[in-house]
Amino acid sequence: MQLTKDQVVCLPVLQSTVNSKAQPGMSGKADFTTVETTTGQGEEASMRTVSFGSAPTVTPDVPLSRATSPQYQPTESGQELKKEQKDSSGRKTNLDFQQYVFINQMCYHLALPWYSKYFPYLVLIHTIILIVSSNFWFKYPKTCSKIEHFVSILGKCFESPWTTKALSETACEDSEENKQRLTGAQSLPKYVSTSSDEGSPSASTPMITKSGFKFSADKPMIEVPSVTILDKKDGEQAKALFEKVRKFRAHVEDSDLIYKLYVGQTVIKTVKFIFILCYTANFVNTISFEHICNPKVEHLIGYTQFECTHNMAYMLKKLLISYISLICVYGFICLYTLFWLFRIPLKEYSFEKVREESSFSDIPDVKNDFAFLLHMVDQYDQLYSKRFGVFLSEVSENKLREISLNHEWTFEKLRQHVSRNAQDKQELHLFMLSGVPDAVFDLTDLDVLKLELIPEAKIPAKISQMTNLQELHLCHCPAKVEQTAFSFLRDHLRCLHVKFTDVAEIPAWVYLLKNLRELYLIGNLNSENNKMIGLESLRELRHLKILHVKSNLTKIPPNITDVAPHLTKLVIHNDGTKLVVLNSLKKMTNVAELELQNCELERIPHAIFSLSNLQELDLKSNSIRTIEEIISFQHLKRLTCLKLWHNKIVSIPSSITHIKNLESLYLSNNKLESLPAAVFSLQKLRCLDVSYNSIVLIPVEIGLLQNLQHFHITGNKVDVLPKQLFKCVKLRTLSLGQNCITSIPDKVSQLLQLTHLELKGNCLDRLPATLGQCQLLRKSGLVVEDHLFDALPSEVKEVLNQDTSIPFANGI
């Protein structure tokens, strides 16, 4: 309308007093200033007299608009003029159409106030500015995506079945636990809001409030059965929502850009409102229907003053009043928003009320933009933030995982995963689950339970049903136990394996298992700066017999000495880190077995010589080059087994003869080139392993080892077998593979107890037929090339192919 219909209509203001002086005969008709004369035959001509000041001006004939009747007859008498004026419909001017258009346009710009002309355009501009300020994510990339994502997650959280199903079960359980405590507290319902109506999880108090105390005894936990089973699809969607909320919180909580932008825009809107109100109120009275125009174009028009009317004045004035009213309402909203912004700290949001009304007391408070968005949601409906808070709770997430897990892992499915291990025990291995299924604890005949990569593992009181359980494995699984479950484990658990990355992953209750017999610790116990990461005190492990530590130690943890009095076996497997400090070993006076593997030891530690009860020593995979200290082993009267395999030992000192009680000697994978005669003076030696060295000759003194049962010399350079070897008639295992042996003496038949003979990888062209006289030797125990076995006489092959059960039993 402003563009197409806005205009003014002007008429000249006629000065009647001046005209009366110019025409005295018309003094009685002072209100007429123009005389119009019309000639006959339709030709129109007029003589107009106009008074300007004191001098009359006569204008030439100009065409007139047909304002008079064509039957009007000119006359000069006053009587006829009076009659003619009485019959006319208005005063006559001699302005043509072009002059009217010109003066209308001239007066539109001169006489009409600017506010009347530009009011609609100003409203449009103000509206655009206010629209931008009101939509605070409008075309702002750093805020738009966050807000849209938040709104999307918010809607999904509100509609998630998990909020109304699974959380209701938690609320009911909490109600049952606190029913007795709350009985009689009938004043509490006043404290509770209508959270039960809103669908959010509530504590026991609102549950009792809605149902009434008189119904709680009759209908306890009616809803529990209906919510224990959660649809698998709903459960997966809820899990995805937990992950989305977690990532969104981490992304949004770091900045306060949205908050600052909203505050800035609110300030702009408020200032804009005040500005609009101030100037609009001043100009509202300038909008008028009538205006006086003095265009100063009398040389073109012949008039000095015009009276104009603005055709849209009344409508604009009403619109302006309406606009001011709307702006006032908008302004009051802006003022209230400013008051709301600075009344409370909107960069912090507390779920305290939600925590009080629900059973999820772990819902964290949030800050920055995340908090601000939640405050904004509260202005719409507080129920949204309550339901959203549920997805910030770890308790809620764990509850969801528990329900989904129990739904997936039933008793029948777990039974299918039970297997028998090498010790013929029933074993169940659970890997990378969200928790431990409840049905596990119904497997009462289970002997071994392995939990691997289950970060939220919880062991409930139901474990007390597993009376056969004696061994537990926790691989990167910092399991939590209930008090009743701990009491059961403390009394019944005998073996515990704990694998960890950080020592903090070792559950605290592990150090309190007083009846534990075996403890296996596998993980990092050394920090980057080579400082010891201390274990907690092992003093409570009063019955611990075996301690196995696989780590990267530089010294033996001092806490191990807490169990020194009753420890019988200590195993330390390093990952190649050099074990430097071994003084703590001196306190292990009762240790019977000691293993120090892969510890980069260069010599036999002197602290070992103080272990008077030591029976077995294993120094596998170190860097030992010389064993001259072996003479000190003569003080270890009980030492029967010495394992020095996988080292760099070049020679065996003759002082080894002083270890009188040695029964097993392992020297494989070293750099030995010969065997000293002193080795064969160990009359109690039953096992000798010198495989994978560079030995070229088996000394004839080997025949002195009458108790030798196992002799391994595989992977050397032996070419001849001495006949004295076959005087060791108690030999059960003889490993001669991967040497340079060309023949096997017939005296092999003297080894009547031989059950395993390895000859593969030599230079043999035949096998002795006397092999058939080795009563306990069978084909399965004979490791040799196929062509050599096929070349044996048929009767020998028949003997070797016989059933091993009866002869083997007789031999035993």
C-alpha positions in Angstrom: 0.0 0.0 0.0 2.9 2.4 0.8 4.3 1.9 -2.7 1.1 1.9 -4.7 -1.4 4.1 -2.9 0.4 6.6 -0.7 -0.2 10.1 -1.9 -1.4 13.6 -1.0 -4.2 15.7 -2.6 -3.7 19.5 -2.6 -6.0 22.4 -3.3 -4.9 26.1 -3.4 -5.9 28.3 -0.5 -7.9 31.2 -2.1 -7.4 34.7 -0.5 -11.0 36.2 -0.7 -10.2 39.6 0.9 -7.7 40.5 -1.8 -10.1 39.5 -4.6 -12.9 41.7 -3.2 -10.7 44.8 -3.6 -9.9 44.0 -7.1 -13.7 43.7 -8.0 -15.8 46.2 -6.0 -19.1 45.3 -7.7 -18.8 41.9 -5.9 -18.2 43.2 -2.4 -21.4 41.6 -1.2 -20.1 38.2 -2.3 -16.7 38.2 -0.5 -16.3 34.4 -0.6 -16.0 34.3 -4.5 -12.7 35.2 -6.0 -13.1 33.8 -9.6 -15.4 34.9 -12.4 -15.9 32.3 -15.1 -17.4 33.4 -18.4 -18.5 31.0 -21.0 -19.3 31.9 -24.6 -21.9 30.3 -26.8 -21.7 27.2 -29.1 -19.9 25.2 -26.5 -16.7 27.2 -26.8 -15.3 27.8 -23.4 -13.4 30.9 -22.5 -12.9 32.4 -19.2 -11.5 35.6 -17.8 -10.1 35.0 -14.2 -9.2 37.8 -11.8 -6.9 36.7 -8.9 -5.8 39.1 -6.2 -2.1 38.9 -5.0 -1.4 41.6 -2.6 -2.7 45.0 -3.7 -2.2 44.6 -7.4 -4.8 42.6 -9.3 -3.5 40.1 -11.8 -5.5 39.0 -14.8 -4.7 35.7 -16.2 -5.3 34.7 -19.8 -7.8 32.3 -20.9 -7.0 28.8 -19.7 -9.0 25.6 -20.1 -11.1 24.8 -17.0 -12.4 21.6 -15.6 -16.0 21.2 -16.2 -17.2 22.1 -12.8 -20.1 24.2 -14.0 -23.2 23.3 -15.9 -23.2 23.7 -19.7 -26.5 25.6 -19.5 -24.9 28.4 -17.5 -25.5 31.8 -19.3 -23.0 34.6 -18.7 -24.3 37.9 -17.2 -22.8 40.9 -15.7 -25.6 41.8 -13.3 -25.0 41.1 -9.6 -28.4 39.3 -9.5 -27.5 36.8 -12.1 -24.0 36.2 -10.6 -25.5 35.5 -7.2 -27.8 33.0 -8.9 -25.0 31.3 -10.7 -22.9 31.0 -7.5 -25.8 29.6 -5.7 -26.2 26.9 -8.2 -22.5 25.9 -8.5 -21.0 22.9 -6.5 -17.7 24.5 -5.4 -15.2 27.2 -5.9 -13.4 27.3 -9.3 -9.7 27.4 -10.0 -8.0 27.6 -13.3 -5.3 25.0 -12.6 -5.0 22.2 -15.1 -4.4 18.5 -14.4 -0.6 18.7 -14.9 -0.4 21.5 -12.4 -2.3 19.5 -9.8 0.0 16.5 -10.3 3.0 18.7 -10.0 1.8 20.4 -6.8 0.7 17.0 -5.3 4.2 15.6 -5.8 5.9 18.8 -4.6 3.8 18.9 -1.4 4.2 15.2 -0.8 7.9 15.8 -0.2 7.7 19.3 1.4 4.7 19.2 3.6 4.4 15.5 4.6 6.6 14.6 7.7 9.4 12.1 7.0 8.0 9.6 9.5 4.7 9.4 7.6 6.5 8.6 4.4 9.1 6.1 5.8 7.3 4.5 8.7 6.6 1.1 6.9 10.2 0.9 5.8 11.5 1.5 9.3 9.3 -1.2 10.6 10.6 -3.6 8.1 14.2 -2.8 8.9 13.6 -3.1 12.7 11.8 -6.3 12.2 14.6 -7.9 10.2 17.1 -6.9 13.0 14.9 -8.3 15.7 14.4 -11.5 13.8 18.1 -12.0 13.5 18.6 -11.2 17.2 15.7 -13.5 18.3 17.0 -16.5 16.4 20.3 -16.8 18.1 21.5 -19.7 16.0 20.5 -17.9 12.8 23.4 -18.3 10.3 26.1 -18.8 13.0 28.0 -22.0 12.2 29.6 -22.5 15.6 26.3 -22.4 17.4 23.8 -23.7 14.8 25.2 -27.2 14.7 25.5 -27.5 18.5 22.0 -26.4 19.1 20.5 -28.5 16.3 22.4 -31.5 17.7 21.3 -30.8 21.2 17.6 -30.5 20.2 17.9 -33.8 18.3 19.4 -35.6 21.2 17.0 -34.0 23.6 14.0 -35.3 21.7 15.4 -38.8 21.4 16.2 -38.9 25.2 12.6 -37.7 26.0 11.1 -40.4 23.8 13.4 -43.2 24.7 11.6 -46.2 26.2 14.6 -46.6 28.6 13.5 -43.6 30.5 10.1 -45.0 31.3 10.9 -48.7 31.5 14.3 -49.5 32.9 14.6 -46.5 35.1 11.2 -47.3 36.7 12.7 -50.6 37.8 15.5 -48.8 39.5 13.1 -46.5 41.2 11.0 -49.4 42.4 14.1 -51.2 43.7 15.1 -48.1 45.6 11.6 -47.8 47.0 11.7 -51.4 48.3 15.1 -50.8 49.9 14.0 -47.7 51.7 10.4 -48.7 52.5 11.1 -49.4 56.2 13.2 -46.3 56.6 10.5 -44.2 55.2 7.5 -45.8 57.0 5.9 -43.2 59.2 7.5 -40.2 57.5 4.1 -39.1 56.1 5.1 -35.5 56.1 7.6 -36.1 53.3 5.1 -36.2 50.4 4.9 -32.4 50.6 8.5 -32.3 49.7 8.1 -34.3 46.5 7.1 -32.7 43.2 5.0 -34.4 40.5 8.0 -36.2 39.1 6.1 -39.5 39.0 3.5 -37.9 36.8 6.2 -36.5 34.6 7.7 -40.0 34.0 11.1 -39.3 35.5 12.7 -41.9 37.8 11.9 -41.1 41.4 13.0 -42.2 44.8 10.9 -44.2 47.1 9.2 -41.2 48.6 7.4 -40.2 45.5 6.5 -43.8 44.8 4.8 -44.0 48.2 3.2 -40.6 47.7 1.5 -41.6 44.4 0.2 -44.9 45.6 -0.3 -44.1 49.2 0.9 -46.0 52.2 -2.1 -48.1 52.4 -1.4 -49.6 49.0 2.3 -50.2 49.3 1.9 -53.4 51.3 -0.7 -54.8 49.0 1.0 -54.1 45.7 4.8 -54.1 46.2 6.8 -53.5 43.0 4.1 -54.3 40.6 5.9 -52.8 37.7 9.2 -54.7 38.1 8.4 -57.8 36.0 7.2 -55.6 33.1 10.5 -53.6 32.9 13.1 -56.3 33.6 13.0 -57.3 30.0 14.0 -54.5 27.7 13.6 -54.8 23.9 16.9 -55.4 22.3 16.4 -52.6 19.7 15.4 -50.2 22.5 18.4 -51.2 24.5 20.8 -50.6 21.6 19.2 -47.2 20.9 19.6 -46.3 24.6 23.2 -47.3 24.5 23.8 -45.1 21.5 22.1 -42.2 23.2 24.4 -42.6 26.2 27.4 -42.4 23.9 26.0 -39.4 22.0 25.3 -37.5 25.2 28.8 -38.3 26.5 30.4 -37.0 23.3 28.1 -34.0 23.1 28.9 -33.0 26.6 32.6 -33.2 26.0 32.3 -31.1 22.9 30.0 -28.4 24.2 31.1 -28.1 27.8 34.5 -26.7 26.8 33.2 -23.3 25.6 30.6 -20.6 26.4 30.1 -19.2 22.9 26.4 -19.8 22.7 25.9 -18.1 26.1 27.9 -15.0 25.1 26.1 -14.7 21.8 22.7 -15.0 23.4 23.6 -12.4 26.0 24.9 -10.0 23.3 21.8 -10.4 21.2 19.5 -9.9 24.2 21.3 -6.6 25.0 21.0 -5.6 21.3 17.2 -6.3 21.4 16.7 -4.3 24.6 18.6 -1.3 23.3 16.7 -1.6 20.0 13.4 -1.6 21.9 14.3 1.5 23.9 15.5 3.3 20.8 12.3 2.4 18.8 10.1 3.4 21.7 11.8 6.8 22.2 11.7 8.1 18.7 8.3 6.5 17.7 6.6 8.2 20.7 7.9 11.6 19.5 6.6 11.2 16.0 3.3 9.6 16.6 1.6 13.0 16.7 3.2 14.1 13.4 1.0 11.8 11.5 -2.0 14.0 10.4 -4.6 13.9 7.7 -4.4 17.7 6.8 -1.2 19.6 6.0 -0.4 23.2 4.9 2.0 23.4 2.0 4.0 26.5 0.8 5.9 25.2 -2.2 7.1 28.7 -3.4 6.3 28.0 -7.0 3.8 30.8 -7.5 5.5 31.7 -10.8 4.3 28.3 -12.1 1.0 27.8 -10.3 -0.1 31.3 -9.3 -0.7 30.3 -5.7 1.5 30.5 -2.6 -0.3 28.2 -0.2 -2.0 24.8 -0.5 -4.0 22.7 1.8 -3.3 19.0 1.4 -4.7 15.7 2.7 -2.7 12.5 3.3 -4.9 9.6 2.3 -3.1 6.9 4.5 -2.8 9.1 7.6 -5.5 7.5 9.6 -4.4 3.9 8.8 -0.8 4.7 9.5 -1.6 6.2 12.9 -3.6 3.1 13.9 -0.8 0.8 12.7 1.7 2.9 14.6 -0.2 2.6 17.8 -0.5 -1.1 17.3 3.2 -1.3 16.5 4.1 0.5 19.6 1.9 -1.8 21.6 3.6 -4.9 20.2 7.1 -3.4 20.7 6.2 -2.7 24.3 5.2 -6.3 24.8 8.4 -7.4 23.0 10.5 -5.0 25.1 9.1 -6.3 28.4 10.1 -9.8 27.3 13.6 -8.6 26.5 13.8 -6.9 29.9 12.6 -10.1 31.6 15.2 -12.1 29.6 18.0 -9.7 30.8 16.8 -10.2 34.3 16.8 -13.9 33.8 20.3 -13.9 32.3 21.8 -12.1 35.3 19.6 -13.3 38.1 21.4 -16.7 38.4 24.6 -18.0 36.9 23.4 -19.7 33.7 26.9 -21.2 33.0 26.3 -23.7 35.8 23.5 -26.2 35.9 22.8 -28.4 38.9 20.8 -31.6 38.8 20.4 -31.6 42.6 16.6 -31.7 42.4 16.7 -34.6 39.9 19.1 -36.4 42.2 16.9 -35.9 45.1 13.8 -37.1 43.3 15.4 -40.1 41.6 17.6 -43.0 42.6 20.5 -41.7 40.4 22.6 -39.7 42.8 25.6 -39.6 40.5 24.2 -37.3 37.8 26.9 -34.7 37.4 26.5 -30.9 37.3 27.5 -29.3 34.0 28.8 -26.0 33.0 29.3 -23.5 30.1 27.2 -23.9 27.0 25.9 -27.3 28.1 24.5 -25.7 31.3 23.0 -22.8 29.4 21.2 -25.0 26.9 19.6 -26.9 29.8 18.5 -23.7 31.5 16.9 -22.7 28.2 15.1 -26.1 28.1 13.8 -25.5 31.6 12.1 -22.4 30.5 10.1 -24.6 28.1 9.5 -27.7 30.2 11.6 -28.9 33.1 10.7 -32.5 32.3 13.0 -32.5 29.4 16.1 -31.7 31.5 15.1 -34.3 34.0 14.9 -37.0 31.4 18.1 -35.8 29.8 19.9 -36.0 33.1 19.2 -39.7 33.2 21.5 -40.1 30.3 24.3 -38.4 32.2 24.2 -41.0 35.0 26.7 -43.8 35.1 24.4 -45.7 37.3 21.7 -45.5 34.7 24.0 -46.5 32.0 25.3 -49.5 34.0 21.7 -50.5 34.8 20.9 -50.5 31.1 24.0 -52.5 30.3 23.0 -55.0 33.1 19.5 -55.5 31.8 20.7 -55.9 28.2 23.5 -58.2 29.2 21.2 -60.5 31.2 18.8 -60.6 28.4 21.5 -61.7 25.9 23.5 -64.0 28.1 21.1 -66.6 29.5 22.0 -69.6 31.6 21.8 -71.9 28.6 24.1 -69.8 26.5 26.7 -69.6 29.3 26.5 -73.3 29.8 27.5 -73.8 26.1 30.7 -71.7 26.7 31.9 -73.8 29.7 34.9 -75.9 28.8 37.5 -78.2 30.5 41.0 -76.9 30.8 44.3 -78.7 31.0 43.8 -79.5 34.6 40.4 -81.1 33.8 38.6 -78.3 35.6 35.4 -76.7 34.3 36.3 -73.2 33.1 34.3 -70.2 31.8 36.0 -67.4 29.9 34.0 -64.1 29.4 35.6 -61.6 27.1 34.8 -57.9 26.4 31.3 -57.8 27.9 29.7 -54.7 29.5 29.4 -56.6 32.8 29.1 -60.0 34.4 25.8 -61.7 33.6 23.7 -62.7 36.6 23.3 -66.2 35.2 27.1 -66.9 35.6 26.6 -67.3 39.3 24.0 -70.0 38.7 26.8 -72.3 37.4 27.4 -73.8 40.8 29.8 -76.5 39.5 32.2 -74.1 37.9 35.9 -74.4 39.0 37.6 -71.5 37.1 36.1 -68.2 36.1 38.0 -65.9 33.7 36.9 -62.2 33.3 38.8 -60.3 30.6 38.3 -56.7 29.5 35.1 -56.2 31.5 35.7 -52.7 33.0 32.4 -52.6 34.9 32.5 -56.1 36.4 30.6 -56.5 39.6 30.6 -59.6 41.7 27.3 -59.9 43.7 26.5 -62.0 46.7 25.2 -64.7 44.4 28.7 -65.9 43.9 28.4 -67.7 47.3 26.4 -70.3 45.4 29.6 -71.3 43.4 31.0 -73.6 46.1 33.4 -75.3 43.6 35.0 -72.0 42.5 38.6 -71.8 43.6 40.4 -70.0 40.8 39.6 -66.5 39.4 41.2 -64.6 36.5 40.8 -60.8 36.3 42.4 -59.6 33.0 42.2 -55.8 32.8 39.0 -56.1 34.9 39.0 -54.0 38.1 36.1 -55.9 39.5 34.0 -54.6 42.4 32.6 -57.0 45.0 29.7 -56.8 47.4 30.5 -57.4 51.1 28.9 -60.8 51.1 30.7 -61.8 47.9 34.0 -60.6 49.4 33.5 -62.8 52.5 32.9 -65.8 50.3 36.0 -65.1 48.1 38.1 -64.4 51.2 37.3 -67.9 52.6 37.1 -70.0 49.5 39.3 -68.5 46.7 42.7 -70.3 46.4 44.1 -69.0 43.1 43.9 -65.5 41.7 45.3 -64.1 38.4 45.3 -60.3 37.9 46.4 -58.8 34.6 46.6 -55.0 34.6 48.1 -52.0 32.8 48.2 -49.7 35.8 48.6 -50.9 39.3 45.5 -49.0 40.2 43.5 -51.6 38.3 44.3 -54.1 41.0 41.1 -54.2 43.2 41.8 -53.3 46.8 40.0 -56.4 48.1 42.7 -58.6 46.4 45.1 -57.7 49.3 42.6 -58.9 51.9 42.1 -62.5 50.7 43.5 -64.2 53.7 43.0 -67.8 52.4 44.6 -67.1 49.0 47.3 -69.7 48.1 48.5 -68.5 44.7 48.6 -64.9 43.3 49.6 -64.1 39.8 50.3 -60.4 39.0 50.9 -59.4 35.3 51.3 -55.8 34.4 53.4 -52.6 34.7 55.0 -51.9 38.1 57.6 -49.5 36.9 57.1 -45.8 35.9 58.9 -43.9 33.2 61.5 -42.4 35.5 62.3 -45.9 36.9 60.7 -45.3 40.2 58.9 -48.2 41.8 55.2 -48.3 41.6 54.4 -49.7 45.0 51.9 -52.5 45.6 49.7 -52.2 48.6 50.6 -54.3 51.7 50.4 -58.0 51.2 50.5 -58.6 55.0 46.9 -59.9 55.0 47.7 -62.7 52.6 48.7 -65.0 55.5 48.4 -68.2 53.6 50.0 -67.2 50.3 52.4 -69.8 49.0 53.0 -68.9 45.4 53.6 -65.4 44.1 54.1 -64.9 40.3 55.0 -61.4 39.1 55.4 -60.7 35.4 56.4 -57.1 35.0 59.3 -54.7 34.3 60.9 -54.5 37.7 64.2 -52.9 38.4 64.1 -54.2 42.0 62.0 -56.6 43.9 59.0 -54.8 45.5 59.7 -54.4 49.2 56.0 -55.4 50.0 56.8 -58.9 48.9 58.7 -59.3 52.1 55.3 -59.1 53.9 54.6 -62.7 52.7 58.2 -63.9 53.0 57.7 -66.1 56.1 55.2 -68.4 54.4 56.1 -67.9 50.7 57.4 -71.1 49.1 57.6 -70.1 45.4 58.5 -66.8 43.9 58.5 -66.2 40.1 59.6 -62.9 38.5 59.3 -62.6 34.8 60.7 -59.3 33.5 60.2 -58.0 30.0 64.0 -57.5 29.5 64.3 -54.7 32.1 67.4 -55.3 34.1 66.8 -56.4 37.7 69.4 -54.6 39.7 68.4 -54.7 43.4 67.9 -58.2 44.8 68.6 -57.7 48.5 65.0 -58.4 49.4 65.6 -62.1 48.4 67.6 -62.6 51.5 64.4 -62.4 53.6 62.8 -65.2 51.5 64.1 -67.8 53.8 61.3 -70.3 53.2 61.3 -70.0 49.4 61.7 -73.5 47.8 61.3 -72.4 44.2 62.8 -69.2 42.7 62.5 -68.1 39.0 64.1 -65.0 37.7 63.5 -65.0 34.0 64.4 -62.4 31.4 65.9 -60.1 34.0 69.1 -59.3 32.1 71.2 -60.8 34.9 74.9 -61.2 34.0 75.9 -63.3 37.1 74.2 -65.4 39.6 72.9 -63.0 42.3 74.7 -63.5 45.6 71.4 -63.0 47.5 70.3 -66.4 46.3 73.0 -68.1 48.3 71.2 -67.1 51.5 68.1 -69.1 50.6 68.8 -72.2 52.7 65.5 -73.9 51.8 65.9 -73.4 48.1 65.2 -76.5 46.1 64.7 -75.2 42.5 66.4 -72.3 40.8 65.5 -71.1 37.4 67.5 -68.3 35.7 66.2 -68.7 32.2 66.6 -66.1 29.4 69.2 -63.8 31.1 72.7 -62.7 30.0 74.8 -64.9 32.3 78.2 -65.6 30.8 80.0 -67.2 33.7 78.9 -69.3 36.6 82.0 -69.4 38.7 79.8 -68.5 41.8 78.2 -71.9 41.5 80.5 -73.2 44.2 78.4 -71.2 46.7 75.5 -73.5 46.0 77.2 -76.1 48.1 75.6 -74.3 51.1 72.1 -74.9 49.6 71.8 -78.5 50.8 68.3 -78.8 49.4 68.9 -77.6 45.9 67.9 -80.3 43.5 67.1 -78.5 40.3 69.2 -75.9 38.6 68.0 -74.3 35.3 70.5 -72.0 33.6 69.1 -72.4 30.1 68.8 -69.7 27.4 71.9 -67.8 28.6 75.4 -67.2 27.2 77.4 -69.6 29.4 80.6 -70.8 27.7 81.9 -73.3 30.2 80.9 -75.3 33.3 83.3 -74.9 36.2 84.5 -78.1 37.9 83.1 -76.7 41.2 79.7 -77.9 40.1 80.7 -81.2 41.7 80.0 -79.7 45.2 76.2 -79.6 44.5 75.9 -83.1 45.8 72.1 -83.2 45.8 71.5 -81.9 42.3 69.0 -84.0 40.4 68.2 -81.8 37.4 70.5 -79.6 35.4 69.3 -77.6 32.5 72.0 -75.9 30.3 70.3 -75.8 26.9 70.6 -72.9 24.5 74.0 -71.7 25.8 77.4 -71.6 24.1 79.0 -74.8 25.6 81.6 -76.6 23.6 82.3 -79.4 26.1 81.1 -81.2 29.2 83.5 -81.4 32.1 83.9 -84.7 33.9 82.8 -83.0 37.1 79.2 -82.9 35.8 79.2 -86.7 35.8 80.2 -86.9 39.4 76.7 -85.8 40.4 75.5 -89.2 41.3 71.9 -88.1 42.0 71.5 -86.5 38.6 68.3 -87.8 36.9 67.9 -85.1 34.2 70.6 -83.5 32.1 69.7 -81.1 29.3 72.5 -79.7 27.2 70.6 -79.2 24.0 71.4 -76.6 21.4 75.0 -75.9 22.3 78.2 -76.7 20.3 79.2 -79.9 22.1 81.1 -82.3 19.9 81.8 -85.2 22.3 79.9 -87.0 25.0 82.5 -87.9 27.7 82.8 -91.6 28.6 82.2 -90.6 32.2 78.5 -90.4 31.4 78.3 -94.0 32.4 78.8 -93.0 36.0 75.3 -91.4 36.1 73.4 -94.6 37.0 70.3 -92.6 38.1 70.1 -90.6 34.8 66.6 -90.9 33.4 66.4 -88.0 30.9 69.3 -87.0 28.7 68.9 -84.3 26.1 71.7 -83.4 23.7 69.7 -82.3 20.6 71.1 -79.7 18.3 74.8 -80.2 18.9 77.8 -81.6 16.9 78.1 -85.1 18.3 79.1 -87.7 15.8 79.8 -90.7 18.0 77.9 -92.2 20.9 80.1 -93.7 23.6 79.2 -97.3 24.7 79.2 -96.1 28.3 76.1 -94.1 27.6 74.1 -97.3 27.5 75.2 -98.2 31.0 72.6 -95.6 32.1 70.0 -98.3 32.2 67.4 -96.1 33.9 67.2 -93.8 30.9 63.6 -93.2 29.8 64.2 -90.3 27.5 67.2 -90.0 25.1 67.2 -87.0 22.7 70.0 -87.3 20.1 68.4 -85.4 17.2 70.1 -82.8 14.9 73.6 -84.1 15.5 76.2 -85.8 13.2 75.7 -89.3 14.5 76.3 -92.0 11.9 75.3 -95.1 13.8 73.5 -96.3 16.8 75.3 -99.1 18.8 73.5 -102.4 19.3 73.9 -101.9 23.1 70.8 -99.6 22.9 68.9 -102.7 23.8 70.2 -102.4 27.3 67.9 -99.4 27.9 64.9 -101.5 28.9 63.0 -98.5 30.4 63.5 -96.3 27.3 60.1 -94.8 26.2 61.3 -91.8 24.1 64.2 -91.9 21.6 64.9 -89.0 19.2 67.2 -89.7 16.3 65.9 -87.4 13.6 68.3 -85.1 11.8 71.4 -87.2 12.0 73.5 -89.1 9.4 72.1 -92.6 10.0 71.8 -95.1 7.3 70.1 -97.8 9.4 68.7 -98.5 12.8 69.9 -101.4 15.0 67.5 -104.3 15.0 68.1 -104.5 18.8 65.6 -101.6 19.2 63.0 -104.3 19.5 64.4 -105.4 22.8 63.6 -102.0 24.4 60.4 -103.2 25.9 58.8 -99.9 26.6 59.7 -98.2 23.3 56.9 -97.8 20.8 56.7 -96.2 17.4 55.0 -93.1 18.9 58.1 -92.6 21.1 60.6 -93.1 18.3 61.3 -89.9 16.4 63.2 -90.9 13.3 62.9 -90.6 9.5 60.3 -92.8 7.9 62.7 -94.6 5.6 64.9 -95.7 8.5 61.9 -97.0 10.4 60.7 -98.9 7.2 64.1 -100.5 6.9 63.8 -102.2 10.2 63.0 -106.0 10.2 59.3 -106.7 10.2 59.4 -108.4 13.6 61.0 -105.3 15.1 58.4 -103.1 13.5 55.6 -105.4 14.9 57.0 -105.0 18.4 57.2 -101.2 18.0 53.7 -101.1 16.6 52.2 -103.0 19.5 49.6 -101.6 21.8 51.4 -99.5 24.4 49.0 -99.9 27.2 49.9 -103.4 28.5 53.7 -103.3 28.0 53.9 -99.8 29.3 52.0 -100.7 32.4 54.2 -103.7 33.0 57.3 -101.6 32.5 56.0 -99.1 35.1 
